[in-house]
Amino acid sequence: MRNVAIVGIGHSKFGKRTDVDLAELAFESIKAAIEDSGAEKKDIQNVTVGSAGGWYEENLPAVIVNEYAGFKDVGTMRVEAACASGSAAVRSAYLSIASGEADVTMAVGIEKMTEVDTLTAVELMGRSGSYLWEFENYGMTFPAYYALYAVAHMNRYGTSEEDMARVAVKAHHYGAMNPLAQFQKEITLEKALSSQVVSWPLKLYDACPITDGSAAVVLASEEMAKKLSDTPIWIKGIGFSSDSANLSKRGDYVGLSATVDASRKAYAAAKISPTDVDVATCHDCFTIAELMAYEDLGFCAKGEGGKLIREGQTEVGGKIPVNLDGGLKAKGHPVGATGVSMTVEISKQLRGEAERGRQAPIKNGVGLVHNVGGTGHYCYVTVLSRSK
Amino acid sequence: MAARDEPPTLHSKRSLNLRFNIPISKTSRFWDSLAQGKFVTTKCADCGKVSFPPQADCPNCMGGNVEWVELGTDAELLTFTFVQITPTSFVDHDPYVVAIGRLKEGVNVLAWIEGADPAKLKPGEKLRIESRKDPKGSAYYVFVKA
């Protein structure tokens, strides 16, 4: 396998983007990523588009996005791994270069979720389990799925609603420093704890919002990266895994086995251990998901996620800073864009280009992207590094 | 017409209603039995793997030689949630409690708990599965406190 570097990053403003359509929104990131890379459009040999879809009017987003940006005769596809579609797109773009097929590729993540009303979006997400056995008669929602994990985690390890709320407070703290975040406002613990119950014990401030957004990365082979970039960020390893769609088929509800498996594979591929990671994005679609991710990724022992956040170890200056871009909670979670957005964020962190107050100290030059699809249906873990 | 605080937006005139026709011929015995108050599933006659939900092909040995077995209705509560924001097709429903319970056969089942006070529920509690019929006569199953 050949070495592959990220040479260009682009990221749209996240939020309720009623000012742009799907292609216009994707273009914001595509243009920025190409400009940042130093490559020309004609150098890009294929474009993989990560998008879950279903909430916007277009059925074949990859070609819509390419057409608007003026890509013609490029190999393309839309890939789907639910909320990890963006990481699936990065993996596809990575493999194309690693295998020797191409020298410069692009991964785009895009989602436009606010073109349908909120409860319809809730329904589309709720139908993302095992439809007949979980939705038809029982009306499951995404918050409900993660609430089942939260209750089990609270019961087994004594994790509290306050521990979960601390994740939201941290997310909003860093989101306030990220000009591209959906919510750029600090919140208090009291505000999080007293917010409306969505699916007990999860409240409004335990949940990520419904978001429109896009992100893009340009990847290059070692030879091309040397020509294009002074600050290439190398993809050192990708691990991916899966679990059952039907939640009742899982053994327990205190962690995501897809995360455990994907991270072990990624650590092995990159030849690192969790303690080597300087900065990470964890998939915090719900606050409980971030606490479980700390544990499942090996940042702390099982059951100690609550302790890690209470001690401030996942803030700047802590043992392992997590989600310094505001996370899904404050930055927003445009499903298919999220994995690419996380890849952009970790590249920025490793380049030392994050905004004031939210830059992690970089010691080993290693960052980690943790991106979950569904309720642990899919998981992608990508290790990035400043050194080849 | 666009709302006043909204940027220029085309509100599409074309709506799309989706209602899926889901084939259940290979597992209809589950639904038929449920209508008679029996909770059954499939067990592989070759390797002994019990599956829930029932499936016609064994996910363990991939054999197609499955038989129907009756499951007990006693369950232990593993976890639950009280759903207060419901999806659009459930907006007419009162908020509901969803639980996952483990049967002694080792399989887990996800269903509503009927008539339970969510503030008093604790994992580990004993539940029982009962069958119900919705207003259109379709059978479904719920947990009740044992």
Interface residues (C-beta under 8 A of the other chain):
Chain A: T18 D19 E57 D117 L119 T120 V122 E123 G126 R127 S130 Y131 L132 W133 E134 F135 N137 Y138 G139 M140 T141 P143 A144 A147 L148 Y149 A150 V151 A152 N155 Q196 V197 V198 S199 W200 P201 L202 N246 L247 S248 K249 R250 D252 Y253
Chain B: E6 P7 T9 S12 F20 I22 I24 F52 P53 L78 T79 F80 T81 F82 V83 Q84 I85 T86 P87 T88 S89 F90 V91 H93 Y96 V98 I100 V107 N108 V109 L110 A111 W112 P118 K122 P123 D134 Y140
